[in-house]
Amino acid sequence: MKLLIVESPAKCKTIAHYLGDEYQVESSIGHIRDLSIKGKGGFGVDIENNFQPEYVILKDKVAIVEKLKGIADLAEHVYLATDPDREGEAISWHLSEVLNEPKEKVSRIVFNEITKSAILKALANDRDIDMNLVHSQESRRILDRIIGFRLSSLLQQKIGSKSAGRVQSVALKLVVEREKEIEAFDKTEYWDLTAILKKQVGQAEILLKAKFYGTTENKMTLANEEQTNNVIASLKEDEYQVTNIAKKERNKTSRPPFITSTLQQDASAKFNYNAKRVMRIAQKLYEGVEIGKDRVGLITYMRTDSIRLSDEFVKSAKSYIIEKYGEKYYKGVKKLQKGKNIQDAHEAIRPTDIRRTPESIKKSLTLEEFKIYSLIYNRAIASLMSDAILEDTKVDIVNAGYLFNLTGEVTIFDGFNVIYEEANIADEEEDVTKLPDLSLNEKLNFVEIAKEQKFTSPPYRYTEARLIRKMEELGIGRPSTYALTMETLKARAYVNVEKRTFVPTTQGILTTEQLELFFSSIINVKYTAEMETILDKIAEGKAVWYEELRKFYDVFAPLIENARDNMVKLYPKLTDEFCPECGLPLLIRRGPFGEFTACSGYPRCKYIKKTPKKEPTKIGVVCPICGEGEVVERISGKGRSKGALFYACSRFPSCKATFSGIPTGERCPICNAPMIMVDNQIRCNNEHCKSNEGLLKASNT
């Protein structure tokens, strides 16, 4: 018997199905060891002895370790098959240390997809554990432990903030800086002027919206209503004449296959899924799904920053594209420049089998799994397809020396757009239409002139997708950290989520300001990105891990001591009230759920002042379930969705109806559940109802 150990229990069944009775497949259920909390500072690290770590088995893994040791003793060989990244390499090393088997009996295997061919190939190419990768992961863990323990403890004592982190605090800094840009933004008035014209085409009248550009010589901005009215007064209703028609072809190239960050961004833009949800769904698709009588891994490893595709996949995709769409639709792998701080350890996210189209396995997937699998499948195929060819048309229309523009776009060849439509993550306005045939000197019939006052807009707040994209651009964090960082910012109450955007809280702003004041040399974009580069060098064997940690610590330690001496302590705050039970002054303290007022005599006196309960906001809709209560806004106080807005009946707990959007008063024609409005889309309140499947198509068109 041979023992193969993976991280996740969900993989065991899939892999065991491929390998048969010769192998026993077991799971470590993630990490089995972590740094202890002993020694100087509670770091579990001997700082004076080249940062040597001291590991302990996690309490909830003691039984698992004993079980694995027993099986390993009986096995003729042990294969460590944890995830194909630094974290997985470290888990394999921890397992090898704990199992304590002879070196020649234990080997490491890696695979990028959970398919039979990939598993068998990995077994045929087993290797030793890569200690450079292990040291890189150890360095990251030690860095995060030192910063987390020392910096978080300091902030908790001084300003009541819950935590700080190497990546987390820089992400928060980006959110706070953007909010300050918005607050400092000085909006400027301007006016839009649109000439609504029409052209007779057969029996139909086609309306055209020509945008004001300026004079025939220069671009002109209409700064106020008076200036706008002066232009309107000069125009003549029967003098809108076409003076120029310019047509130009352009190619639109498909984007590369998904990496972790772009998958999270696209899913956010198209389905309003947060990063954590996307990774949960992708993990399930990677580990294996029941398809008929088989259990198969549908996608490759989903934590990656590489856009590479295997030659085998490209070959199969080429045949598929040519067979389904024709030879002119295939272009092949496009040459793309490798971005900075890219590890390129394994492939992009792609389907494991080109023959498993989303539609062919739809019945085996939940709605959310189908959506994410469709995105991954279509994006991977599209990345190898031909460019779309578009024809842009620009028409100049002149009246009384003023110039108006019409713009249009026609698809000459759809190319990759036949399978994949890109999401508009940047929230850019698109107003492109197909224009009728027009001719030079043609006069267009006037309908009306429309003017609209506008103001320049401040920068957009960060959504999860925008913040992840910004972090990726700046080289902050890694694919495995993006989702966790987003969740941490919300869990620590450093940000609120309003209309899908991050708004820093008072505590979030205070935290950033104090870190800027005392730790600006290390809590910044440049230093954080450089640290990622150093970790990469350690992984490549080009830097000595403990030497790099020493460089960091020699800078960090004096900063902590300076902040401990000079950072102003905000909590507890003395009030002018006195405890009604013992007469001592009341203090404002900060706890896990924010500020509260309590007796200064704690723990002898445990009085805590009660705060009035805030009444929920009514939205003027009768509960569609009980017909008696009103629907009110509520904020989730626990679980994965803590801090999220949802809607519920005001008669709770008598009526326990909840809604993820605003009830419309209608019922679903398929399952009879209430229909709700979410982000201007009407859908069924039952997330798994098939009536919601149309939203996927709507989001892709």
N, C-alpha and C positions, 0 to 999 in steps of 0.2 A: 504493500500500500504506500502511495505517495501522498504527501500533504501539501495542499496549495492554500495559502492564506491571503484573503483579500480584506479590504476595509469594510465594505458594506454587506450586510446580510442579503440585500436584494440581488447582489451579483452571484451569490453562492448557487442559487437554483439554476440561473442561466448557464454558468460555467460548468456546473456538474452535469448538466444535460449534454454538453459537448464532449466531456472527457470520459464518462462511463465509470464503471466500478473500480477501475485501477486507481482512481484518485479520490481522496476525501477533501472536499472544499469547505473551509471554515472561514469565519469572519472575526476580525479583531474589534469590529464596531468602532473604527476610528483609532485615535491615539490610545496607547495603553499606559504611557508614562508622560510625566511633565516635570518641570523644575520644582524642587521642593520649596518650602517657604522658610527654610532655616538659614542660619548664617547671617553675615553682616547685611543689614537692610532687608532681610527676608527675601533676598533675590534667588536663593538656591544656586548662587554662583560665587566661586572663590575669586574675587577680583584681584587679589594680590598674587594668585597663582595662575596667571594667564587665562583668567576667566573660566576656569574649569567648572563645568556644570555638575550639579548633584541632582540626579533624577529619582523620582519615587513613582511606584505604580499607583495609578489612580484608584481610589477606593472602590468605584463601581466596576473596575476591570480586574479585580483580584481573582474572582471566580473564573473569568474568561481566560486569564493568563494561565491559571492552574490547569484548566481544561486543555488549552493548546499545548502546554508542556507535556501533558500526559499522552496526547496523540502524537506529538513530535518524537517522543522517545520510541514509539512503536513504528514510526514511518521509516522507510528506507531512504527517503530524500524529502527535504522541505523546500518548497518554492514560495518565495515571498512576492506576491502579485498585487501590492498596493498601488495606488494611483500613480500615473506617469509624470509626476512633478516633484519638486523638492520636498514638499510636505510628505508625499508618498514614500520618497526615498528615506526620509528620516523615520517614518513609521516602520519601514522594513528593518532599518538598523536597530531600532528599539526592540523589535521582535527578536532579531538575531541575538541581541545581548541578553534578553530575558530567557529565551528558550535554552541558551547555553549548550547548543549542539556543536559537534565538531565542524570546523570551517568547511571541510569538503562536502559535508552533508547538506549545507544550506546555500541556496543561490537565489539571485534576484531575477525576476522576469518583468518585462513591461509590454503593454499593448495599448494601442490608442483607440481600439474599438472592441466591443465584446461580441466577437463572431468566432465561429469555430476555426476558420483559417488563421485569424489573428492570434488566437490562444495557442494553437499548435505551433505556429511560427515562433512565438515568444518562448515556448518551452524548448524549442530547438536552438534558441540563441540566448540561453541563460548566462548570467554574468555575476561578478562580485558586486557588492554594494559600492556605489560611488561615494566615497567619503567627502569629496569636494562639495557635492550636492548636500550632503548631510551637514557639513560645517556651515554652508550658506544658510540652511534652514535654522540651525542652532543659533547662528549670529543674529538672525532676524528675531528669533524668540527671546534671546537674551536682551537685545536692544529694547524690544517691546516690554519685557519684564522690568528692566531698570527704569525706563521712562515712565511706564505705567505706575509702578510702585512709588517712585520718588515724586514725580510731577503730580500725579493724581492725589497723593496724600497731601501735598503742599496746597493744592487748589481747594481740596475739601476743607482743610483747616482755616485757610485764609478767606476764601470768597464763596465757599459752599458749592463749588462745582463738583460734579460727580466723578469726572475722569478727564484725562488728556492722553493723547497718543501721537506717535510719530506721523502717521498718515491722517488719522481722524482730525487732529487739530489743524492741519493744513487745509483739509477739505472745509472745515468750519470757517477758517480764515477767508477762503474764497467766497463763501456765502455771505459773510459779514461785510467784506469789502464791496461786493456787488450791491448790497443793501445801502451802503453809504454812498455809492455812485448814484443810486436811484434817488436818494434823499437830496443829494447835492445838485441833481440835474435841473437845469433851468430851461423849462419848456419855451419853445418859440412858436408864435402863431404863424400859420400859413393857410392859404385857401386853395382848394382843388376846384378846377373849372372843367366841366365836361360838356361837350356839345353832343346832344342826342340827335343823330341823323338817321335817315332811312333810305333804302334802295329797293326798288321794285324788281323782284326776280320772278318772272312768270306771274302766277296769281298771288304770290306771297310777298309781304313786306318784311324786309330784314332790318332790324334796328341795329345801329352801330354807335358805339360810345367812343368818341374821339377825345383824348386827353389834351388839355392845354399844355404847350411846351414853352412858348415865348413868342418872340418876334421871328421873322424869317431870317434874322441875322444872329440873334443871341438867345440863349436860354434865359428864362425870366421866372422869378419866384414871386408869387402874389402874396404880399406880406400882410394885407389887411382887407377889409371888406370894401373900403373906398376905392382902393386900387383895382380890386376885382370888378366892381361896378363900372369903373371907367372903361375897362376892356370890353365888358358886355355891351356898353352903350355904343362902342365903336363898331361892333359886329353888325353885318347885314344878313338877314335871314336867307336870302337867295344867292349868297356868294360863297358857299362852302365848296371849294373847288380842289380836286385832286391834282397835285403838282409833281408828285414823285412817288414811284412804287419801286421798292427795293426788295429783292428776294435773295435769300442766301441759305444754302444748305449747311447743316452742321451735324456732326456725329455725336451721339450721346452714348458713352461707354458704361457698361454695367460695373457695379462696384464689386470688390473681391468678396469671397465667401466670408461668412461670419467668423469673428473672433468673439471672445467673451463680451467685451464692452459693446461692440456693434450689435450683437444679438440683444443685449439688454436695452439699448437705445431704440432699436426698431420695434421691439415688443412693447416698449413704453409708448411710442408714438402711435402705433396701430391698434393696440388693445388696452392701453392704460394699465399694463401689468408693471408692478414695481420689480426692482432687480432681484429681490429675494424670491419672489414668486417665479420669475423666469428661471432662476437657477434650480429651484425645486423641481419644476417641470422637466427641465433639460436633464437633470440628474436621473429622473425616472426613465426618460427615453434612452439614456446612455446605459443604464444598468440592466434594462430588459423589460419587455412588455409581452404579454401573452398574445400571440398571433395564431389563431387556430389551436393546433395541438403543440405548437412550438413556443418557446420563450426566446426572444431575440433582442439584442441591443440594436436600437434603430439609428443612433447617431454616434459619432466619434466623441472623444473626451471634450467636455464643454468648458474646461478652464484652460484657455490657450490665447496666446497673442500672435500666433503665426497665421499667415494667409496661404501657406503652402497646401497643395493638394497632391495626393500620391499619384504616381504614374498609372497605377492600376485603376484608380477611380476616374482619372481623366480619360483613359482609354474606353472604359465602359460608358462614361457620360457622352463621349463623342459619338459612339454607336447609337445611343438613345436619342440624342438631339437630331442626328441625321435621319434616323428612321422615322421619328415622329414629326419633325418640322421641315426637314430638307437640308441639303448640304450647305446652302447659303446661310443657314442660321448658326453654323458652327464656326467659332473663331479660335478657340484654344486658350491656353494659359496666357494671360496678359503680363507683360513685364512691369512690375511695380517696385518702386523704391522701398527698401526695408526701413521702417520707422526707427526712431531712437528708442533705446532701452527695451528692444524686443528680444526675448529669449529664444524664440523660434525652436522650442524644444520638440514640438510635435505639430501635427497638421491643424488646419483650420477645422471649424465645426462643419461636418457634412453628413449626409446619410451613409450608412454602412453598405447599403445595397440599392443601386439605382432603380432596380425593378420594383422596389416597394414604394410606389407612388403614394402620396397622401390619400388619394381617393380609394386606392385598393385596400388600405388597412384602416379606413376611417371607423368602421364598426368596432374595431378593437381598441380604440382610443377614446378618452374623454374629450370633451369639447376643447378644453384648454391644451391638452396634449396634441390634438389635431392642429390647432392654430400654430403652436410653436414648431411642430414637425413640418408643417407646410412652409413656414417661413424659412427654416433651415434647408429643406429640400430644394425649394424654388430658388433661393439665393445662390446655393452651390451650383445648380445647373445654369442659372443666368450668368454667373461669373465666367463661364466658358463660351457664352453665346456671342453672336455678332452684335456690333453696335446698332442702335436704332438710328435711322437717318431721318432728320427733321428738316422741314423747310420753314424758315422764319420769314415773315412778310412785314415790312414796315411801310406804311402809307402816310405821306405828308398831305395835309389838307390846309389850305390857306384861306383866310378871310380877313380883309382890311389890314393886311400886313402882319397878322398874327398867325402863328403856326400851331396846328393841332396834329396829334399822331394817333393812328390806328395800328395795333400790332396783332398779328395772327400767327398761328403755328399749325402746320399740317404734317402728319406723319407719312413719310414716303415709304419707309420700311420699318416695321415694328421691332425687328431684331429681338433682343432679350426681353423687351416689354411684353412679349407674347406670354411670358410665364411669370414675370415679377415686376411689380410696381414699387418704386422706392418710396419710403416714408419721408415726410417733410418734418425732420426733427427740429430744424431751425425756426419753425413758425414763420417762414417767409410767405408773403402774399403772392399768389399766382392768379393772374387775370389774363389768360391767353385764350383766344377763340379762333375758330376757323372763319376766315373772311370770304365774302362772295367775290366773284370776279369784278375787278374795277379797272377803269382805263384812265389814262392821262387826260387831264383837262375836264374830266367828268364832274358835273355838279351834283351834289347830294342834297336831298330834300331835308329841310330843317324840321325838327320835332319840338325840341326845347333846349334851353341851356340850364345846366344844373351847377349850382355853386355850393360848396360845403366848407365850413370852418374846421380847421384841424390844428393840432399842435404836435410838435416833434415829440417822439416817445423816448422815455428813458430806457436804459438797457433792460433786457428781460431778466427776471429772476431765474435762478436755476431750478429746473425740474431735476428729477433723478437722472434722466437721460442726458440733459445738458451738463450736469455736474460730472457725471462719469466720463463724458466725452472730453471735458476740460481737463480732468485728472489724467486721462490717457494722453492728451496732447502735451501736457507738462511733464509726463513721465513719473507721475506720483502713484504709488501703489502698484498692485499687480492684479491679474484677472481674478484671483481667488479672494481679493480684499474688497472689491468695489461694492458688492451687495452688503457685506458686513459693515462697511463704513457708513453706508446710507442708513442702515438700521440703527447703528450706534448713535448717530446724530439725533435721530428721533427719540430713541430710548432714553438718552441723557437729558432730554428736554432742552437741547440747544437750538432746535429749530421746530417750528410748526409747519404743517403742510396746508397751504391755502390754495385752492384751485390747482392742485398738483405741483405747486411751486414751493420751494423752501424759503421760509421767512425766519430770520434769526430771532430768538427770544431775547429778552433782556439779559438772561443768564448767559446765553450764547455770545452776545456782544461783549459782556463783561469778561468772559473767559478769554476771548480773542484779544481784547485790549490788554489784559494783564500778561498774557503770553508774549504779546508784541513788546511790552515794556521790559520784560525780564529775560525772555528767551528768543529774541528775534534772530539771533545768530544760528539757531538750529531748527526752530519751528518756522520754516519758510519753504517756498517752492523749490528754490535752487538746492538747498541742503538736502531736502527730502529726495529729490530726483538724483542727486549725486550719491546718496546712500544706496539707492537701488542699483546704480552702476557698480558700486563697491561690492554689493552682494552678488551681482553677476560675475564679477572678477573672482570672488571667492569660489563660486560654483565652477568656474573654468580653471581653477588652480593657479590663477595669476595674482592672488593676494593671500596673505596669511590672516586667517580669521581673527585670532586673538590680538594681533597687532592693530587691526582696524578697529576692534572694540576698545582697545586702549586709547587710540587717538580720539575716539568719540567721548570716552569717559573723562579724559583729562580736560576736555572742553565743558562737558555737562556738569560735573561735580561742583566747580566754582560758581556756576550759574545758579544751581540749587541753593547753595549757601547764601549767596547774595540776596536771592528772592526770599529766603526764610527770614533774613534780617530786616529787609526793607519793604516787602509787599504789605500793603495795608490790610489788616484783618477786619473783615466786614461783619462776621458773625461770632458770637451773638450780639444783637443790638438791644440796648436798654430802652424800655418804653417808660411812659409816665403812668402806667397802670400797675396795680398791685394784685397779688394772688388773693382771690376771695376765700381760700382755704387756710393759708398760713400767714398772709400779710406781706410776704417778700415781693420784691419787684418782679414784674413779668419781663421776659426777654423774647425777642424775635430770633428764632433759630431757623436753620435750613436743614430739611430732611430729604429723603428720597423723592417725596412728592411736592417739593417746593417749601415755601416759608410757612412757619406756624408759630404761634405764640404760646409760651409755656412758662412755668414757674422757674425762677433762678435757683430754687432750693432743690432741684432734681439731683440725686435720685430720692432724697428723703421725702420730697413732695412731688407728686407726679401729675399735678394739675396741668391740663392743656385746654386752652380757650377754644371753644367750638366756633366755627365760622358758619354764617348763614348759608344754607344750601341754595345754590343758584337754580332758578326755575328754568326748565328747558324751553327753547324757542319754538313756538308753534308756527307752522307754515301754511295754515288755512286749508288743510286737506283732511277730510274725514277718513278714518281708518277703513280700508276696504275689506278687512277681515271681520271685525266685530260690528262695524257700522255705528258705533257709539262714541268711541274715543277720537281724539285728533292726532294726526301724525306730527311728531315733534323731532327736532334735531337732538342727537345725543353723540357723545364722544366715548369711544371704546376705552375702558379703563384697565384692560388686562389682555393677556394672550398675545398672539402674533400681531394683531391689528391694533395694539394699544395706541391711543392718540388719534385713531381714524374716525372720520365723521360717518355716521349712519343715521337711519331714520327708524322710529319705532312708535308704537301706539302709546298715548298718554295714560292709558288705563293699566299699564304694567304694574303688578304681575298678573292681574286678572286677564289681560290680553297680552300675549307674548309675541305679537307680530313684529317682525323687523324687516327693513327694506334697505337695499344698498343704493337706492336712488329715490327720487320723488315719485310716489304713486300717481298715475295719470287718471285713475278711475276706471280704466278698461281692464279686461281680462284676457289672458293668453288664449288664443283659439286652439292650442294644442293641449296644454296641461291645466288651463283654467286658473293659473296663479296670477297675481296682480301684475300688470305691466307698469314699468317704472321708466323714468328718464334719467340717464347718466351721460354727462358730457354731450348734451344735445342729441343723444341717440335714445330711441325708445326700444326697450327690450324687456324680456320676461324676468321677473324677480327670481325665478328658479334658474340658477346659473347653468345647470346641466340640461335644460330644456332645449330640444332641437330647433325651436323657433329662433334661438339666438345665433344659429349657425350662419344665417344671412349676413350677420355683422362682419364675419370674416371676409366675405366677398366684397361688402361695401367698403371695408377698410383698405382693400387692395386695389380699388378702382378710383 
